[in-house]
Amino acid sequence: MRHRHARRAGPEGGESRSFIPANSEAESVSKGLEYAIDDWCIAQMARKLGKADDYAYFSKRAQKL
């Protein structure tokens, strides 16, 4: 399944890194934590809905930060 989820803000979209550099964005630590929690919540919803692909994708992404 192809995912067309919005890229995160930050240098190079933030997708290529597992963190948000402090010198590139204000409140980088809290934003990183917020992104991880958002991804975890989406993964849990996907699991409840039986969307195994989305569950795996967001679970993995939630653990990046």
C-alpha positions in Angstrom: 0.0 0.0 0.0 1.3 3.5 -0.9 1.2 6.1 1.8 0.6 9.7 0.8 0.9 11.3 4.2 2.0 14.9 4.6 5.7 15.4 5.1 6.7 17.0 8.3 8.0 20.5 8.5 11.7 21.1 8.8 14.9 20.8 6.8 14.4 18.3 3.9 10.9 17.6 5.2 12.3 15.9 8.3 11.5 12.4 6.8 15.2 11.6 6.1 16.2 12.1 9.7 15.2 10.5 12.9 15.3 13.8 14.8 14.7 17.5 14.3 17.9 19.5 14.8 17.7 22.1 17.5 19.5 24.7 15.4 17.1 24.4 12.5 13.7 24.8 14.2 12.4 26.3 17.4 11.0 23.9 20.0 12.4 21.0 18.1 12.3 18.6 21.1 8.6 19.2 21.9 7.7 19.0 18.1 9.6 15.7 17.8 7.8 14.2 20.8 4.5 15.5 19.5 5.1 13.9 16.1 6.0 10.6 17.7 2.8 10.6 19.9 0.6 11.5 16.9 2.1 8.6 14.9 1.5 6.2 17.8 -2.1 7.3 18.2 -2.7 6.9 14.4 -1.1 3.4 14.6 -3.5 2.4 17.5 -6.5 3.6 15.5 -5.3 1.7 12.4 -4.9 -1.4 14.5 -8.5 -1.1 15.9 -9.8 -0.6 12.3 -7.9 -3.7 11.0 -5.6 -1.7 8.8 -2.4 -3.8 9.3 -0.3 -1.9 6.7 -1.1 1.5 8.3 -0.5 0.1 11.7 3.0 -1.2 10.8 3.9 2.1 8.9 2.9 4.4 11.8 4.2 2.2 14.5 7.6 2.2 12.8 7.5 5.9 12.2 6.5 6.6 15.9 9.7 4.9 17.0 12.0 7.1 14.9 12.2 9.9 17.4 
